[in-house]
Amino acid sequence: MADYNSIRAGQAGARRVSIDEGLRTHMNKVYGLMSVGMIITAVAAWLMASLAISADPTPYQIGSSTYLTEFGRTLFMSPLKWVIMFAPLAVVFAFGAMLNRMSVATAQAVFLGYAALMGISISWIFAVYTGFSIVQTFLITAISFAGLSLWGYTTKRDLSGMGTFLMMGLIGLLVASVVNIFLASSAVQFAISVIGVLIFAGLTAFDTQNIKNTYLEMAHSGEEFLGKSAIMGALRLYLDFLNMFMFLLQFFGNRN
């Protein structure tokens, strides 16, 4: 009996080690893909801004010392800006709906393409905020995100109860943001920014724990499922980081 129990304990220990190694590999894929997406977004935003903002005076002045090129006027001031603004939202919904029909390679390519599109969509921040404040806010966001994600990964507290509350808040935040595009109320925008930071801070911890738990529950579901799960996890954390950055930028960003 003792030998049998020893064998069972050894097998259980081997399974735990296998799961721990698999989880570590899975989370590395999630964070790695998310980081690549953020780099692509940053590069795309900077490239678009470099083409849109002029160092010399032009007829299209939008600040005390900020001028747009003809391309910048088209990008930021023509009706095209609405297409650029809402295109990432349409793509992310379509991506979620079609993910199961894609291969892992296709899903990864779509995610990276989405990251580039998002970079184009937010390139306007270089025309509105100083470069230093953008970098400063990015570092603040990175530190906050790392702490929140680490807490979500290590905490023993079940965060699943937060999910419904956070999603309801997210829907309300999206509706309020769209309405305020037309109202242009600074007070409403301030409230949206405060609530947005809190919602995406909570989602960072919640999504991290959810990604971890999904792997533990579905660890033996096959490479294709786990590959798509890693991509979707990377997308969720990418959106948490990016949205937290954008809302924090409204607090810490110095305008041109």
C-alpha positions in Angstrom: 0.0 0.0 0.0 2.8 2.4 0.9 4.5 1.7 -2.5 1.2 2.3 -4.3 0.6 5.6 -2.5 4.1 6.7 -3.3 3.5 6.0 -7.0 0.3 8.0 -6.9 2.0 10.9 -5.1 4.8 10.8 -7.6 2.4 10.8 -10.6 0.4 13.7 -9.1 3.6 15.6 -8.5 4.6 15.0 -12.1 1.3 16.3 -13.3 1.6 19.4 -11.2 5.0 20.1 -12.5 3.8 19.6 -16.1 0.9 22.0 -15.5 3.1 24.6 -13.9 5.5 24.5 -16.8 2.7 24.6 -19.3 1.0 27.5 -17.5 4.3 29.4 -17.4 4.8 28.8 -21.2 1.2 29.8 -21.9 1.4 33.1 -19.9 4.8 33.9 -21.6 3.0 33.6 -25.0 0.2 35.8 -23.8 2.5 38.6 -22.5 4.9 38.2 -25.4 2.2 38.6 -28.0 0.7 41.5 -26.1 4.1 43.2 -25.9 4.6 42.8 -29.7 1.2 44.2 -30.3 2.0 47.3 -28.1 5.3 47.8 -30.0 3.5 47.7 -33.3 0.8 50.1 -32.1 3.5 52.6 -30.8 5.5 52.4 -34.1 2.4 52.8 -36.2 1.2 55.8 -34.1 4.6 57.5 -34.3 4.9 56.9 -38.1 1.5 58.4 -38.8 2.2 61.3 -36.5 5.5 62.0 -38.2 3.6 62.2 -41.5 0.7 64.3 -40.1 2.5 66.9 -38.0 4.7 69.6 -39.5 7.7 71.2 -37.9 7.2 74.3 -40.0 4.1 76.5 -40.0 1.3 75.4 -42.3 -2.3 76.7 -42.8 -3.5 73.9 -40.5 -2.6 75.1 -37.0 -4.2 73.2 -34.1 -2.1 74.6 -31.2 0.2 77.4 -30.3 3.1 75.7 -32.1 1.5 72.6 -33.6 0.8 72.4 -37.4 -0.6 69.7 -39.6 0.5 68.7 -43.0 -2.1 68.1 -45.8 -2.0 64.4 -44.9 -2.6 65.3 -41.2 -5.5 67.5 -42.1 -7.1 64.6 -44.0 -6.3 62.2 -41.1 -7.4 64.3 -38.2 -9.9 66.9 -39.5 -11.8 65.3 -42.4 -14.7 62.8 -42.2 -12.0 60.1 -42.5 -11.3 60.6 -38.8 -14.6 58.9 -37.9 -13.7 55.9 -40.0 -10.3 55.7 -38.3 -11.9 56.2 -34.9 -14.4 53.4 -35.1 -12.6 50.9 -37.4 -10.7 49.2 -34.5 -14.0 48.7 -32.6 -15.6 47.0 -35.6 -12.5 44.9 -36.2 -12.2 43.6 -32.6 -15.9 42.6 -32.6 -15.5 40.8 -35.9 -12.3 39.1 -34.7 -14.0 37.7 -31.6 -16.9 36.4 -33.7 -14.7 34.7 -36.3 -11.8 33.5 -34.1 -13.0 29.8 -34.0 -13.0 29.6 -37.8 -9.4 30.9 -38.1 -6.1 29.1 -37.9 -3.7 30.1 -35.1 -1.4 31.7 -37.6 -4.3 33.7 -39.2 -5.6 34.8 -35.8 -2.2 36.0 -34.8 -1.8 37.9 -38.0 -5.2 39.6 -37.6 -4.3 40.6 -34.0 -1.0 42.2 -35.2 -2.8 44.0 -38.0 -5.4 45.2 -35.5 -2.6 46.5 -33.3 -1.3 48.5 -36.3 -4.8 49.9 -37.1 -5.1 50.9 -33.4 -1.8 52.8 -33.7 -3.2 54.8 -36.6 -6.4 55.4 -34.7 -4.5 56.9 -31.7 -1.8 58.8 -33.6 -3.6 62.0 -32.8 -2.1 62.0 -29.3 1.2 63.2 -30.7 -0.5 66.3 -32.0 -2.3 67.0 -28.7 0.2 66.0 -26.0 3.9 66.6 -25.5 6.2 63.7 -26.3 7.6 63.7 -22.7 4.1 63.4 -21.1 3.2 60.5 -23.5 6.4 58.6 -22.4 5.8 59.5 -18.8 2.2 58.3 -18.9 3.2 55.1 -20.7 5.7 54.3 -17.9 3.1 54.9 -15.2 0.7 52.7 -17.1 3.3 49.9 -17.5 4.1 49.9 -13.7 0.4 50.0 -12.8 -0.4 47.2 -15.3 2.4 45.0 -14.1 1.3 45.3 -10.5 -2.4 44.7 -11.2 -1.7 41.7 -13.5 0.7 40.2 -11.0 -1.9 40.5 -8.3 -4.5 38.9 -10.5 -2.2 36.0 -11.3 -1.1 35.3 -7.7 -4.2 36.2 -5.6 -6.2 33.4 -4.0 -9.3 35.5 -4.1 -11.8 34.6 -6.7 -12.3 37.6 -9.0 -15.0 36.1 -11.2 -17.7 38.1 -9.3 -16.1 41.3 -10.7 -16.6 40.2 -14.3 -20.3 41.1 -14.7 -20.0 44.4 -12.8 -16.9 45.4 -14.9 -18.5 44.5 -18.2 -21.7 46.5 -17.3 -19.5 49.4 -16.4 -17.5 49.0 -19.7 -20.7 49.1 -21.8 -21.9 52.2 -19.9 -18.5 53.8 -20.4 -18.5 53.1 -24.1 -22.0 54.7 -24.5 -21.0 57.7 -22.5 -17.8 58.2 -24.5 -19.7 58.1 -27.8 -22.4 60.5 -26.5 -19.7 62.9 -25.3 -18.1 63.1 -28.7 -21.1 65.2 -29.6 -21.6 66.9 -26.2 -17.9 67.8 -25.8 -18.4 68.3 -22.1 -15.2 68.6 -20.0 -17.0 67.6 -16.8 -18.4 64.4 -18.4 -15.0 63.7 -20.0 -13.3 64.0 -16.5 -15.9 61.6 -15.0 -15.4 59.1 -17.9 -11.6 59.3 -17.4 -11.8 58.5 -13.7 -14.3 55.6 -14.2 -12.3 54.4 -17.1 -9.1 54.1 -15.2 -10.9 52.2 -12.4 -12.7 49.8 -14.8 -9.6 48.9 -16.8 -7.5 48.5 -13.6 -10.1 46.0 -12.4 -10.2 44.3 -15.8 -6.4 43.9 -15.8 -6.5 41.8 -12.7 -9.7 40.0 -13.7 -8.6 39.1 -17.2 -5.2 37.9 -15.9 -6.8 35.5 -13.4 -9.3 34.4 -16.1 -6.6 33.6 -18.6 -4.8 31.6 -15.9 -7.9 29.7 -14.9 -8.9 29.0 -18.5 -5.6 27.3 -19.1 -5.8 25.2 -15.9 -9.3 24.0 -16.9 -8.5 23.4 -20.5 -4.8 22.4 -20.4 -5.4 19.2 -22.3 -7.6 20.7 -25.0 -4.9 20.6 -27.7 -2.4 23.0 -29.2 -4.8 24.8 -31.5 -7.2 25.7 -28.7 -4.4 26.8 -26.4 -2.9 28.9 -29.2 -6.1 30.7 -29.9 -6.7 31.1 -26.1 -3.2 32.8 -25.8 -4.1 35.2 -28.7 -7.4 36.1 -27.2 -5.7 36.5 -23.8 -3.1 38.8 -25.3 -5.9 40.8 -27.0 -7.7 41.3 -23.7 -4.7 42.4 -21.8 -3.6 44.6 -24.7 -6.9 46.4 -24.6 -6.7 46.8 -20.8 -3.3 48.3 -21.1 -4.1 50.6 -24.0 -7.3 51.9 -22.5 -5.8 52.5 -19.1 -3.0 54.4 -20.9 -5.4 56.6 -22.8 -7.5 57.5 -19.7 -4.4 58.2 -17.6 -3.0 60.4 -20.4 -6.0 62.7 -19.9 -4.8 63.2 -16.3 -1.0 63.3 -16.7 -0.6 64.5 -20.3 0.6 68.0 -20.9 -1.1 69.5 -24.0 0.8 71.2 -26.8 
